[in-house]
Amino acid sequence: MKENRQVSVSGMLKILGVSRSGYRAWQKHMPSDTQKRKEAVKVKIKDIYDDSKQNYGAPKIAKKLQQDGEIISQRTVGKYMKELGIKAQWIKPWTVTTKDSDFSNELQNILDEQFNPERPNAVWCSDITYIWTTERFVYLTSIMDLYSRKIIAWTLSKTLEAACVIETINKAKARRNTEQPLILHSDRGSQYVSNEYRKATETMQLSYSKKAFPWDNACIESFHSLIKREWLNRFKICNYRQSYRLVFEYIEAFYNTQRIHSHCDYMSPDDFEKLYEKAKKEGMLLAS
């Protein structure tokens, strides 16, 4: 049995047809630990970006990395994203499309831009937006809880009738606790001043944006811009059925449950509300 023979570097280079100077140059260009870490971080950045449906920018990605133990700045994340050729989706400024009601002088703005209630089910806001399909426009009515920015109810309809808003209100009431004082804010559209709407919300304080001042309803307006910019605008939507599926996927499978929000200390709306309930329960236990 022949003994194992050790092959020299020179011998291997000769067999492979590589010069010694070329081998030394290759050794010098081997990635350093810093370069390896950079590439590993870039992989994580791409994964987070893809998991966000390719929506997150540098601030949110940096926050997610920091939550996972990475020591990295927002500026560095932005630099790496540029190298990867990825960026956050741009949001088109929203404009007012709702016609003012004939009862505008009777409607009061109770909310008055106080967008940060101390508990869930203290302030809800609602709005309607249109979604274009190749068949026709469809209309998304949403209700947001301002505490967590969670969409607590939504309805997709083929008309702008008040019944669609009432249906959304009823969904929200069935899912949430409305025993404590609750403000419901909206614009002054006819759907929100109808007798049916007033009846459905008789236990709530109704608040309305000032005329020609839509910023009072900025949070829900921003959400409607967000769902279009981050999701719906990527598709050529053919009909109501497809638009419903896309809205469901975004709200129920991403926005409420996964998408981190700076308002929620970079948690999802669901997790932010769970944290409130946990703190409330612990507080009650300490008090007892």
N, C-alpha and C positions, 0 to 999 in steps of 0.2 A: 504494500500500500504506500503510495507516494505521500510525502509530507506536504501539508498546505504551504504554498509558496506565496509570499507577500508581494504584491505588484507595486512597483514604485509609481510615484506621480508622473515622473518623466516617461515611464513606459506606457501608462494609460494615455497621456497626452499624445504620444506617438501613434498609438493604436487608433485614437479618435481623430487624429489629424488636426489637433489644436496646438497652437504655439504657446510657449510658456508665458509670453507677454500678454497674449489673449486671455489665458487662464487667470493671470494676476489682475487684469482689468475687470474680469467677471467677478472675482472675489471682492474687489473694491466697490462694485455696484450692487452687491447683495443688500437687500433692504435692512435698514437699521431697526432697532426696537421701536424707535419713534415712528418710522415709516409704517411698520407693521401695525402699530396701534392706530395710526391715522386710517389705514385701510379698513381695519376692523370697525372703527367708529363710523366710517362712511357706509359700511354694510348695514349697521344699525340704523343710521339716518334713512337709508333707502327703505328699510323694512317699516320703520315708523311712518314714513311718508306714504307708502303703499297701503298700510293698514288704515290710514286716515282717508282712504279713497283719493289719495294724491292731492290733499287739500292743505295740510299743515305747512306753515312757514317756519322760519328759523326760531321765533320765540317759543312756539309750542313744542317743536322737536327738541330744542335745548332743554325745556322743562321736563319732557319725558325722559331724556337721557340722564338728567340730574336725578330724577326720581329713581332711576335704575342704578345709581351710584357712580355715574360718569362725572368727572370734573371737567367741564367744558363750558365755554361762553357762547352766548347767542351769536356773537360776531364770528367765531370760529365755525359754528354750524352753518351760518350763512355762506361763508367762504367755501366750505365743503359741498354745500348744495349747489353752488355755482359751478364747481368743478364737475359735479355729477350731472349738471344740466337739468336740475329740477327746481321748481319754485312754487310758491303758493298761488292759488287761483286769484285773479283780480276781481274785485267786486265793483259792479257798475252802480253809481249812486242811484238811489230809488227816488221816484217822483210820486206826487199825489195823483191818484186816479179815481178816488171816491167822490161822488157828487154830494154836496152838503145837503142836509135835510131842511125841510121847511120849518122845523121847530128849533132852529139853532139858538135863538135867543133865550130859550128856556133851559138849555143844557149847561150843567156846571162841570167844571174841571176840578174834581176832588183830589185826584192823584197829584197834579201839579208837579210833574217830573220827579216825584219821589220814587225812584226805581229800585230801592234796596230794602224791602220789608224784612222784619226780623224773624219771620216764621213762614212756613208754607201756608197756602190757602188764606193769605191776608190780602193779596192783590193779584188778580188775574187781568190779562189784557187780551183783546181779540181783534182780529182783522181778516180781511178777505183779499186774496190775490188771484190773478188770472194765470193760467198755464196754457200755452199754445200747443195744439196738436194739429196734425194735417187734416183732421176731420172738422174740428171746431175748437173753440175755447172751452176749457173746464175751469172750475173755480175752487180754490182751496181756502176753507175757513179754518182758522187755527185759534186755539186758546193756550196762552202761556202763563205759567205761574212765575211771577217775577222773582220769587225767592231763589229759585234754582235755575230759572230760564228753561224749565222743562215744558215741552208741549204736552199738555195733559189731555187734550182732545182735539181731533181734527176731522173734517168731513170734506170729501171731494164731490162736487156736484156739477151738473150740466147747465144749471141756471143760477141766477143771482137772487132767487127768492128768499124771503125772510125765513122760510121753513128750514133752509139749510143751516142758518145760524142757530135756530132753535134746537135743531138736532144736535149740533155741536155742544150747545149749553147743557142739554140733557145728558150727554155722554160725560161731560166734566162733572156734573152733579152726582152722577152714579158712581164715579171713580174716586171722588175726593170728599174730604170732611168739610162740610160747609156750616157747621154749628157755630163757629166763632165769626165775628164781624168780617165781612169780605167785600172788598171793592172790586168791581168789574169795569175796566176802562176800555174804551173803543173810540173810533172816530164818529163822525156825525152822519154817517150814511143812513139811508132810509131803513135798511134792515135792522139797525140798532136803535131805532126810535119807534118801531112798530108796536102796536098793542100786544101782539103775540110775544115779542121780546120782553116787554115790561112785565108781562104775566109770568114768563119763565124765570125771570130774575127778581121776583118780588121780594125775596129775602136778602137781596144784595144791595149795596150802595152803587148806583150807576154813576160813572164818571166819563166825561167826554172831552176829547181834544178841543182846544180853542180853534176857532175858525181860521183857516189858512195857516195853521201852525201844527204840522204833522209830527213834530219832534216829540210831542207829548206821548205818542204811541211808538216811539223809536225802537223799542226792544222787539216788538212783534214785527214791525216793518223790516228791521234788520234780519230777523230770522227768515222772512220770506225772500229777501234778497239772497241770503245765505244758501237756502235750499236750491235756488236757481243757479247761483254761481258755482257751488260746490258739486252739484249733482245733475239737475234737470237739463241744464244747458249743454251737457255733453251728448245728449241723445236727440235723435230725430223721433219725436214722440208721435205715434200714429193715431192713437185713439184714447178713449177714457180708460179702458182696461189697462193699457200699458202705463198711463200716467198714474193710475192708482197704485200699481205694483211698485213703481219707482218712488212715489211718495212714502209708501209703507216701508220700503227698504231703508230710506234715508232716516225717517223719524224714529221708527221702532227698532231698527237693527243697528243704527249708528248714532244719530244725534242724541237721543235720550240716554242711551246705554253705554256708549263708548267715547264719543267726541268730548275732549277736554275743553273747558271753558275758563278763561281768565277770571271771570266773575265768581266761579266756583272753586277758586284756588287751584286751578288746573285739575279738576276732577270732572267727571261726567255729571249731568244733572241728577241722574239716579243715585250715584254715589254721594253726591252732596246732600241729597235729602236723607239718605241712610245715615250719614254722619250726624245730621240734626236729630234724627230719631234716637240714635244711640246716646248722644249727649243729653237729650231730654230724659231718657230712661235712667241714665246714671244719676242725673240731678234729682230725679224723684226718689231714687233709692237712697241717696245721701240725706235727703230731707226727711225720710221716714224713720 
